[in-house]
Amino acid sequence: MTIRHMPTWDQSAHLRRIFNLLVIYRWLSLIPPLIFLLLEVASPPAAGLFLAAGASNLLITLIPAHLNRLLRRWPFLLATDLVFCAALIALSGGSRSPYYLFSLSPLLAAALFFHVRGALIAATGFVALFAAALALTHAAPDWVTVVAQIVGFYLIGGVFGYQPTLLSRLSGARDELERAHRDLEIIHQLTLSLQSAADVNEVEERVLEVVTGDLGFRRAVIALVDQNERVITAWLGKARDGQALFAGGLPHPARVPLAPEGGAIADCLLDGRARLSADDTRTSNERVDANLGPGAYHIFPMLLREHPVGVLLVDASEPGDPARLRSLQAIAGQSAVALGTTLLCIDRAQRLAVQDERIRIAREIHDTVSQSLFGLTFSLDACVKLLPQQPETVKSELTSLIDLAQATRDEVRQSILDMWPSELTAQRFADDLRRYAAEGCRTGATELTIDIRGDFAIVPPRARRSLYRIAQEALSNVARHAAAPHCAVCVDVADGEAMLAVRDDGRGFDPATAMAREFNRERFGLRGIHERVASLGGSAEVMSRPGLGTTLLVRLPVINAG
């Protein structure tokens, strides 16, 4: 999961820049003394003071990193610079000294490095030194100027001293914003990831990976609610180092009742409120508690439309950041939606599978038992009509019907057990179809030919079974309705498809009328053939006209049809 990070704020680099700015300020603050020397008659003391100030600046310029470290380690070294600046003021005219701006540099350093408190302490100390410097000048000071200068000391301390505090707060807010941005992006990526989860177990694993891997929590556990039995089960846990908290790394089937006696986790799911740093008895199941291990957990219920679908437990051994706890709450909510959606899809798939299985069984019964019973009924009806005149013929026919009844019983058993030969070869396809036509359909008056061309082995098993059942249905229709002298069944496998053609030269019919009648009465005849073929991605076509026979053409793809 790729997360974009904002650039971080480097405090050490910030301090270096402050120190460099102070050095530049000290050099610029020597401009007034330099102008004073150029405009006035330079005296040796005045030139000496200027050289001393320049030498101090040169020292700071040459070894800034070392002086910066010393000042950060021993703040009282700043007092040396304050004394030096007070001496410059005392020796250069007191309140009228051209070094006034220069003397503000240690106050700026105190404000920028040691914030408001350090700046006020430095300003108070410098006021005392400034007063001493004025006393040493033996000249009447301009008190308005003096007061303005002293107020300036404190203003500099207050204004510039608050700037680092403000920057610190802004930096903290920026870090908080960055964490929130990162957490939101993690949640966004998790949401996209959960949409492609194939099952509930994959949802659990992805949530745990985000909580322990991306958010960095020491351990996390997720469990699901069995809505039918009202228990918490499918426990899955993971540590930050990737170690599974439950044996085998698979969802543990331990069951905790979703009731007040189930413990704190069950209570959390029942009332729908998160529990932060819950260190009381977590569940009523000792095995679950043993796998959870010692220590407190944050408990987040996963609710979908106010119904519990699971619970997320996150290690609470580290101090809880409100923003991160809100992120966990959001993750629990997204996980609940993903779990609920996945469970709904699974339930829907199961219902569709049951429905498809019912349809399949109905088709199997129609294609096997129903056709055989039709043959029995057809033959018994003939026996009743022949009994008075041809008893011996009827006796022989009834004897053969015993075998057909036995075969029908076997077909019923096969349908119940859903058994099918493991390999329906071309030879077996033809032999079974001939046997079915002779015994089940009683097509003795119809000459039947069966021809299989191409590589029948490449036809997927499901497609072979469907072709066989469709051929059965077609032969049953021939025996029942066509009164055809000839019928031909041909299977041709070529060009990536299997084509079944069943042709007879019987009575024929109007397909549109037959389909309309079938829609109201019977759905497993011609309509069933069309539905079966469509489910395999193929096509079926019935061509017939009254008196001109019938042709059934079925085409099935031989790739991905099984």
Buried (B, 14 or more C-beta within 10 A) or exposed (E): BEEEEEEEBEEEEBBBEBBEEBBEBBBEBBEBBEEBBEEEEEEEEBEEBBEBBBEBBEEBBEEBEEBBEEBEEEBEEBBEBBBBBBBBBBBBBBBEBBBBBBBBBBBBBBBBBBBBEBBBBBBEBBBEBBBBBBEBBEEEBEEEEBEEBBEBBBEBBBEBBBBBEEBEEEBEEBEEEBBBBBBEBBBEBBBEBBEEBEEBBBBBBBBBBBBBBBBEBBBBBBBBBEEEEBBBBBBBBBBBEEEBBBEEBEBBEBBBBBBEEBBBBBBBBBEEEBBBEBEEEBBBBEBBBEBBEEEBBBBBBBBBEEEBBBBBBBBBEEEBEEEBBEBBBBBBBBBBBBBBBBBEEEEEEEEEEEEEEEBEEBBBBBBBBBBBBBBBEBBBEBBEEBBEEEEEEBEEBEEEBEEBBEBBEEBBEBBEEEEBEEEBEBEEBBEBBBEBBEBBBBBEEBEBEBEBEBEBEEBBBBBBBBBBBBBBBBBBBBBBBBEBEBBBBBBBBEEEBBBBBBBBBBBBBEBEEBBEEBEEEEBBBBBBBBBBBEBBEBBBEBEBEEEEBBBBBBBBBBEEBE
